[in-house]
Amino acid sequence: MIRNSVIATIEYDYGQHKQLIEKFKAELETLPAGSLYSTVNKGKTYYYHYIPYSNPSMPPREVYINKGQEHLITALARRKFIESSLAVLESNIRLLQALLNEYTTYDPATIIQELPKPYQSIDSGATYGLLKTNNPSQWANEPYDKNPFNPAGLTCKSELGLSVRSKSELIIASQLERNNIPFRYEALLQLEGQIYYPDFTILNPQDNKIIYWEHFGMLDEIEYARKMNNKLIEYRKHEIYEGDNLITTQETRRKPLSAQTIHKIIKAYLLPDSNQT
C-alpha cells in the first residue's frame, strides 16, 4: 500500500482551516459593520467610516473618524483582514474537501481482490519498483551503528524501555512506539564522509521512505543555535529538507516542547487515518 503523507498533511490542514473559519466568523460578530476609506491632505491621513444601510440599494453613509476613535480604525481594518482571510480559507476548504473525497489510496492487494475471479489467482501485482522498500518490522529490528558518544547521558527511558538523552526525546520516542512507527535512535548517517547521528531515523509508514527527526533542545544558547544552523545547512546540501524528509522540533528553557505538539506532528506526517491515537 502507498499511504500518501501529503494526504495526512492535507487532512490536518483541513481541520485547522475549519477551526480558523469558526473563530473568524465569531469575531466578525463583535466588529463594526462597514468599511474604511482614507484620504491624504498635506501629508496628513484622514479616515472615514463607510456604514452600509439595511437596504442594499442605498449607497453607504460616510462618517469622518475623529482622533479619539483610533479603535474604530483598528476594528474596521481587522474586519477587512478577516473577510479577506475567510475568502481564502473557504476556497481552500472546498478544494481540500474535493481532493479528500476523490483520493483513493493505492493498494495493489485491494485492486487484485476487486478483479473478476479468474484474474485473482494470477500473479499480476508487480509494481515496477515502486514498493521495493524496507519491510518495516524487519527494518526496525535490524542492528545498526549507534552514536558512541557519552552513553552515560542516556538517562531517560521511553515507554518500551529505549534509553534516550532528554525528556523531550523520551516523549517523541514513546509516541512513535505507541503508534507502531518504526524508528532508530541516533543511527549513523554518513554524508560525503561527514558523520551525523540524527536523533530519530524513521521508516515512514505512509510511503516506506526514510524521514529524519532532529530535536533541538537548547535554542536559547547561542553556540548551540549556531551548530544547529550549520547542521541544517549540511542537510540541505544533501537533499534533506525540512517539511520533506526532515522533521525538526525546538525548545528553550522558557518554552519546552509539548506532547501535544509532538502528537500533531506525528499525526500530520506519519499516521494514516486508521492509526490515529
C-alpha positions as a Markdown table, in Angstrom:
| # | Residue | x | y | z |
|---|---|---|---|---|
| 1 | Met | 0.0 | 0.0 | 0.0 |
| 2 | Ile | 1.2 | 3.5 | -0.7 |
| 3 | Arg | 0.0 | 5.8 | 2.0 |
| 4 | Asn | 0.5 | 9.4 | 0.9 |
| 5 | Ser | 1.9 | 11.7 | 3.7 |
| 6 | Val | 0.6 | 14.6 | 1.7 |
| 7 | Ile | -2.9 | 13.4 | 2.3 |
| 8 | Ala | -2.3 | 13.2 | 6.0 |
| 9 | Thr | -1.0 | 16.8 | 6.0 |
| 10 | Ile | -4.0 | 18.0 | 4.0 |
| 11 | Glu | -6.4 | 16.4 | 6.5 |
| 12 | Tyr | -4.6 | 18.2 | 9.3 |
| 13 | Asp | -4.7 | 21.5 | 7.3 |
| 14 | Tyr | -8.4 | 20.9 | 6.6 |
| 15 | Gly | -9.1 | 20.7 | 10.3 |
| 16 | Gln | -7.1 | 23.8 | 11.1 |
| 17 | His | -8.9 | 25.7 | 8.3 |
| 18 | Lys | -12.3 | 24.8 | 9.7 |
| 19 | Gln | -11.3 | 25.9 | 13.2 |
| 20 | Leu | -9.9 | 29.2 | 12.0 |
| 21 | Ile | -13.1 | 29.9 | 9.9 |
| 22 | Glu | -15.2 | 29.3 | 13.0 |
| 23 | Lys | -13.1 | 31.7 | 15.1 |
| 24 | Phe | -13.0 | 34.4 | 12.4 |
| 25 | Lys | -16.8 | 34.2 | 11.9 |
| 26 | Ala | -17.4 | 34.5 | 15.7 |
| 27 | Glu | -15.0 | 37.5 | 15.8 |
| 28 | Leu | -16.8 | 39.2 | 12.9 |
| 29 | Glu | -19.9 | 39.3 | 15.0 |
| 30 | Thr | -18.1 | 41.6 | 17.5 |
| 31 | Leu | -16.7 | 44.0 | 14.9 |
| 32 | Pro | -18.5 | 47.1 | 13.5 |
| 33 | Ala | -20.1 | 46.8 | 10.1 |
| 34 | Gly | -18.8 | 48.8 | 7.2 |
| 35 | Ser | -15.5 | 49.6 | 5.6 |
| 36 | Leu | -12.7 | 52.1 | 5.9 |
| 37 | Tyr | -11.8 | 54.8 | 3.5 |
| 38 | Ser | -8.9 | 57.3 | 3.7 |
| 39 | Thr | -7.7 | 60.5 | 2.1 |
| 40 | Val | -4.3 | 62.3 | 2.3 |
| 41 | Asn | -4.2 | 66.1 | 2.5 |
| 42 | Lys | -0.9 | 67.9 | 3.0 |
| 43 | Gly | 0.8 | 64.7 | 4.2 |
| 44 | Lys | -1.9 | 64.0 | 6.8 |
| 45 | Thr | -4.2 | 61.0 | 6.5 |
| 46 | Tyr | -7.9 | 61.3 | 7.2 |
| 47 | Tyr | -10.1 | 58.2 | 7.8 |
| 48 | Tyr | -13.8 | 57.7 | 7.0 |
| 49 | His | -16.2 | 55.0 | 8.1 |
| 50 | Tyr | -18.5 | 53.8 | 5.3 |
| 51 | Ile | -21.6 | 52.5 | 7.0 |
| 52 | Pro | -24.0 | 50.4 | 4.9 |
| 53 | Tyr | -27.7 | 50.7 | 5.1 |
| 54 | Ser | -30.0 | 47.8 | 5.6 |
| 55 | Asn | -31.4 | 48.5 | 2.1 |
| 56 | Pro | -28.6 | 47.3 | -0.2 |
| 57 | Ser | -29.8 | 49.6 | -3.0 |
| 58 | Met | -28.8 | 52.7 | -1.0 |
| 59 | Pro | -25.2 | 53.9 | -1.0 |
| 60 | Pro | -23.3 | 53.7 | 2.3 |
| 61 | Arg | -23.2 | 56.6 | 4.6 |
| 62 | Glu | -19.8 | 58.3 | 5.0 |
| 63 | Val | -18.8 | 59.4 | 8.6 |
| 64 | Tyr | -15.5 | 61.1 | 9.5 |
| 65 | Ile | -13.5 | 59.2 | 12.2 |
| 66 | Asn | -12.2 | 61.6 | 14.8 |
| 67 | Lys | -8.8 | 61.4 | 16.5 |
| 68 | Gly | -10.2 | 59.7 | 19.6 |
| 69 | Gln | -11.7 | 56.9 | 17.5 |
| 70 | Glu | -8.5 | 55.0 | 16.7 |
| 71 | His | -10.1 | 51.8 | 18.0 |
| 72 | Leu | -12.7 | 52.1 | 15.2 |
| 73 | Ile | -9.9 | 52.3 | 12.6 |
| 74 | Thr | -8.3 | 49.2 | 14.0 |
| 75 | Ala | -11.6 | 47.3 | 14.2 |
| 76 | Leu | -12.5 | 48.1 | 10.6 |
| 77 | Ala | -9.0 | 47.1 | 9.4 |
| 78 | Arg | -9.4 | 43.8 | 11.4 |
| 79 | Arg | -12.8 | 43.2 | 9.7 |
| 80 | Lys | -11.3 | 43.7 | 6.3 |
| 81 | Phe | -8.5 | 41.3 | 7.1 |
| 82 | Ile | -10.9 | 38.6 | 8.4 |
| 83 | Glu | -13.2 | 39.0 | 5.4 |
| 84 | Ser | -10.2 | 38.6 | 3.0 |
| 85 | Ser | -8.9 | 35.6 | 5.1 |
| 86 | Leu | -12.3 | 33.9 | 5.0 |
| 87 | Ala | -12.4 | 34.1 | 1.2 |
| 88 | Val | -9.1 | 32.3 | 1.0 |
| 89 | Leu | -9.9 | 29.8 | 3.8 |
| 90 | Glu | -13.3 | 28.9 | 2.5 |
| 91 | Ser | -12.0 | 28.5 | -1.1 |
| 92 | Asn | -9.2 | 26.2 | 0.3 |
| 93 | Ile | -11.8 | 24.2 | 2.3 |
| 94 | Arg | -13.8 | 23.4 | -0.9 |
| 95 | Leu | -10.7 | 22.3 | -2.8 |
| 96 | Leu | -9.3 | 20.2 | 0.1 |
| 97 | Gln | -12.7 | 18.5 | 0.6 |
| 98 | Ala | -12.9 | 17.7 | -3.1 |
| 99 | Leu | -9.4 | 16.2 | -3.0 |
| 100 | Leu | -10.1 | 14.2 | 0.1 |
| 101 | Asn | -13.4 | 12.9 | -1.4 |
| 102 | Glu | -11.8 | 11.8 | -4.6 |
| 103 | Tyr | -8.4 | 10.5 | -3.4 |
| 104 | Thr | -8.1 | 6.7 | -3.2 |
| 105 | Thr | -5.1 | 5.1 | -1.5 |
| 106 | Tyr | -3.2 | 2.9 | -4.0 |
| 107 | Asp | -3.2 | -0.7 | -2.6 |
| 108 | Pro | -2.3 | -3.4 | -5.1 |
| 109 | Ala | -3.8 | -6.1 | -2.8 |
| 110 | Thr | -7.2 | -4.3 | -2.8 |
| 111 | Ile | -7.1 | -3.9 | -6.6 |
| 112 | Ile | -6.4 | -7.6 | -7.1 |
| 113 | Gln | -9.3 | -8.5 | -4.7 |
| 114 | Glu | -11.7 | -6.4 | -6.8 |
| 115 | Leu | -10.7 | -8.0 | -10.1 |
| 116 | Pro | -13.0 | -10.7 | -11.5 |
| 117 | Lys | -12.4 | -14.1 | -10.0 |
| 118 | Pro | -10.5 | -15.6 | -13.0 |
| 119 | Tyr | -7.8 | -12.9 | -12.5 |
| 120 | Gln | -7.4 | -13.1 | -8.7 |
| 121 | Ser | -5.4 | -16.4 | -8.8 |
| 122 | Ile | -2.9 | -15.0 | -11.3 |
| 123 | Asp | 0.3 | -13.2 | -10.0 |
| 124 | Ser | -0.2 | -9.9 | -11.8 |
| 125 | Gly | 0.5 | -7.4 | -9.0 |
| 126 | Ala | 4.0 | -6.2 | -9.9 |
| 127 | Thr | 4.5 | -2.6 | -9.1 |
| 128 | Tyr | 7.7 | -2.0 | -11.2 |
| 129 | Gly | 9.9 | -0.9 | -8.3 |
| 130 | Leu | 7.5 | 1.5 | -6.6 |
| 131 | Leu | 7.3 | -0.7 | -3.5 |
| 132 | Lys | 10.8 | -2.1 | -3.3 |
| 133 | Thr | 11.4 | -0.7 | 0.1 |
| 134 | Asn | 12.2 | -2.0 | 3.5 |
| 135 | Asn | 9.9 | -4.2 | 5.5 |
| 136 | Pro | 9.0 | -2.0 | 8.5 |
| 137 | Ser | 9.2 | -4.7 | 11.2 |
| 138 | Gln | 12.3 | -6.2 | 9.8 |
| 139 | Trp | 14.0 | -2.8 | 9.4 |
| 140 | Ala | 13.2 | -1.8 | 12.9 |
| 141 | Asn | 14.8 | -4.9 | 14.3 |
| 142 | Glu | 18.0 | -4.9 | 12.2 |
| 143 | Pro | 21.2 | -4.0 | 14.0 |
| 144 | Tyr | 22.6 | -0.6 | 13.2 |
| 145 | Asp | 25.6 | 1.6 | 14.1 |
| 146 | Lys | 24.7 | 3.9 | 17.0 |
| 147 | Asn | 26.1 | 7.1 | 18.4 |
| 148 | Pro | 29.0 | 6.0 | 20.7 |
| 149 | Phe | 29.2 | 9.5 | 22.3 |
| 150 | Asn | 28.6 | 9.7 | 26.1 |
| 151 | Pro | 26.5 | 6.6 | 26.7 |
| 152 | Ala | 26.2 | 7.8 | 30.3 |
| 153 | Gly | 24.0 | 10.6 | 29.1 |
| 154 | Leu | 21.2 | 8.2 | 28.1 |
| 155 | Thr | 19.3 | 8.7 | 31.3 |
| 156 | Cys | 15.7 | 8.7 | 30.2 |
| 157 | Lys | 13.7 | 5.7 | 29.1 |
| 158 | Ser | 10.7 | 5.5 | 26.7 |
| 159 | Glu | 7.6 | 3.6 | 27.4 |
| 160 | Leu | 9.2 | 0.4 | 25.8 |
| 161 | Gly | 12.5 | 1.0 | 27.6 |
| 162 | Leu | 14.6 | 2.7 | 25.0 |
| 163 | Ser | 17.3 | 4.9 | 26.6 |
| 164 | Val | 17.4 | 8.5 | 25.3 |
| 165 | Arg | 19.1 | 11.7 | 26.3 |
| 166 | Ser | 16.2 | 14.1 | 27.3 |
| 167 | Lys | 12.6 | 14.2 | 28.4 |
| 168 | Ser | 11.5 | 15.6 | 25.1 |
| 169 | Glu | 13.2 | 12.8 | 23.2 |
| 170 | Leu | 11.5 | 10.4 | 25.6 |
| 171 | Ile | 8.1 | 11.8 | 24.7 |
| 172 | Ile | 8.9 | 11.6 | 20.9 |
| 173 | Ala | 10.2 | 8.0 | 21.2 |
| 174 | Ser | 7.2 | 6.9 | 23.3 |
| 175 | Gln | 4.7 | 8.4 | 20.9 |
| 176 | Leu | 6.4 | 6.7 | 18.0 |
| 177 | Glu | 6.4 | 3.4 | 19.9 |
| 178 | Arg | 2.7 | 3.9 | 20.8 |
| 179 | Asn | 1.8 | 4.4 | 17.2 |
| 180 | Asn | 3.9 | 1.4 | 15.9 |
| 181 | Ile | 6.1 | 3.7 | 13.8 |
| 182 | Pro | 9.4 | 2.0 | 13.1 |
| 183 | Phe | 12.5 | 4.1 | 14.0 |
| 184 | Arg | 16.1 | 4.0 | 15.0 |
| 185 | Tyr | 17.6 | 6.3 | 17.7 |
| 186 | Glu | 20.8 | 8.1 | 17.0 |
| 187 | Ala | 21.7 | 5.9 | 14.0 |
| 188 | Leu | 24.8 | 6.6 | 11.9 |
| 189 | Leu | 24.3 | 8.8 | 8.9 |
| 190 | Gln | 27.2 | 9.4 | 6.6 |
| 191 | Leu | 27.1 | 12.3 | 4.1 |
| 192 | Glu | 30.1 | 12.5 | 1.9 |
| 193 | Gly | 32.5 | 11.4 | 4.7 |
| 194 | Gln | 30.8 | 13.6 | 7.3 |
| 195 | Ile | 29.2 | 11.6 | 10.2 |
| 196 | Tyr | 26.0 | 12.5 | 11.8 |
| 197 | Tyr | 23.6 | 10.9 | 14.3 |
| 198 | Pro | 20.1 | 12.2 | 13.7 |
| 199 | Asp | 18.0 | 11.9 | 16.9 |
| 200 | Phe | 15.5 | 9.7 | 15.1 |
| 201 | Thr | 15.6 | 7.9 | 11.7 |
| 202 | Ile | 12.1 | 6.9 | 10.8 |
| 203 | Leu | 10.7 | 4.5 | 8.2 |
| 204 | Asn | 7.6 | 6.5 | 7.3 |
| 205 | Pro | 4.6 | 4.0 | 7.3 |
| 206 | Gln | 2.8 | 6.3 | 4.9 |
| 207 | Asp | 5.2 | 5.5 | 2.0 |
| 208 | Asn | 8.1 | 3.5 | 3.4 |
| 209 | Lys | 10.5 | 6.3 | 2.9 |
| 210 | Ile | 13.2 | 7.4 | 5.4 |
| 211 | Ile | 12.5 | 10.6 | 7.4 |
| 212 | Tyr | 14.9 | 12.1 | 9.9 |
| 213 | Trp | 13.7 | 13.8 | 13.1 |
| 214 | Glu | 16.1 | 16.2 | 14.8 |
| 215 | His | 15.1 | 17.8 | 18.2 |
| 216 | Phe | 17.0 | 20.9 | 19.2 |
| 217 | Gly | 16.6 | 21.5 | 22.9 |
| 218 | Met | 18.7 | 24.5 | 23.8 |
| 219 | Leu | 18.0 | 27.2 | 21.3 |
| 220 | Asp | 18.5 | 29.9 | 23.9 |
| 221 | Glu | 22.2 | 29.1 | 23.9 |
| 222 | Ile | 24.0 | 30.9 | 21.1 |
| 223 | Glu | 26.6 | 28.3 | 20.3 |
| 224 | Tyr | 24.1 | 25.5 | 20.3 |
| 225 | Ala | 21.8 | 27.5 | 17.9 |
| 226 | Arg | 24.8 | 28.1 | 15.6 |
| 227 | Lys | 25.7 | 24.4 | 15.5 |
| 228 | Met | 22.0 | 23.7 | 14.7 |
| 229 | Asn | 22.0 | 26.1 | 11.8 |
| 230 | Asn | 25.3 | 24.6 | 10.4 |
| 231 | Lys | 23.9 | 21.1 | 10.6 |
| 232 | Leu | 20.7 | 22.1 | 8.8 |
| 233 | Ile | 22.8 | 23.7 | 6.1 |
| 234 | Glu | 24.7 | 20.5 | 5.6 |
| 235 | Tyr | 21.5 | 18.5 | 5.5 |
| 236 | Arg | 20.1 | 20.8 | 2.8 |
| 237 | Lys | 23.3 | 20.3 | 0.7 |
| 238 | His | 22.5 | 16.6 | 0.7 |
| 239 | Glu | 18.8 | 17.0 | -0.2 |
| 240 | Ile | 17.5 | 16.5 | 3.4 |
| 241 | Tyr | 14.9 | 19.2 | 3.7 |
| 242 | Glu | 12.6 | 20.3 | 6.5 |
| 243 | Gly | 8.9 | 19.6 | 5.6 |
| 244 | Asp | 10.0 | 16.8 | 3.2 |
| 245 | Asn | 12.3 | 14.2 | 4.6 |
| 246 | Leu | 13.3 | 16.0 | 7.8 |
| 247 | Ile | 11.2 | 16.9 | 10.8 |
| 248 | Thr | 12.6 | 19.4 | 13.3 |
| 249 | Thr | 11.4 | 20.4 | 16.7 |
| 250 | Gln | 12.8 | 23.1 | 19.0 |
| 251 | Glu | 12.5 | 24.3 | 22.6 |
| 252 | Thr | 14.0 | 26.7 | 25.1 |
| 253 | Arg | 14.1 | 26.8 | 28.8 |
| 254 | Arg | 11.1 | 29.1 | 28.8 |
| 255 | Lys | 9.1 | 27.2 | 26.2 |
| 256 | Pro | 9.6 | 23.5 | 26.4 |
| 257 | Leu | 8.3 | 21.1 | 23.7 |
| 258 | Ser | 4.8 | 19.9 | 24.5 |
| 259 | Ala | 3.4 | 16.4 | 24.0 |
| 260 | Gln | 0.5 | 18.0 | 22.1 |
| 261 | Thr | 2.9 | 19.4 | 19.5 |
| 262 | Ile | 4.6 | 16.1 | 19.1 |
| 263 | His | 1.3 | 14.4 | 18.6 |
| 264 | Lys | 0.2 | 16.9 | 15.9 |
| 265 | Ile | 3.5 | 16.4 | 14.0 |
| 266 | Ile | 3.2 | 12.6 | 14.1 |
| 267 | Lys | -0.5 | 12.7 | 13.1 |
| 268 | Ala | 0.3 | 15.0 | 10.2 |
| 269 | Tyr | 3.4 | 13.3 | 8.8 |
| 270 | Leu | 3.4 | 9.7 | 9.9 |
| 271 | Leu | -0.1 | 8.4 | 10.6 |
| 272 | Pro | -2.8 | 7.0 | 8.3 |
| 273 | Asp | -6.4 | 7.7 | 9.4 |
| 274 | Ser | -6.9 | 4.2 | 10.9 |
| 275 | Asn | -3.9 | 4.5 | 13.3 |
| 276 | Gln | -4.5 | 8.0 | 14.7 |
| 277 | Thr | -4.5 | 8.0 | 18.5 |
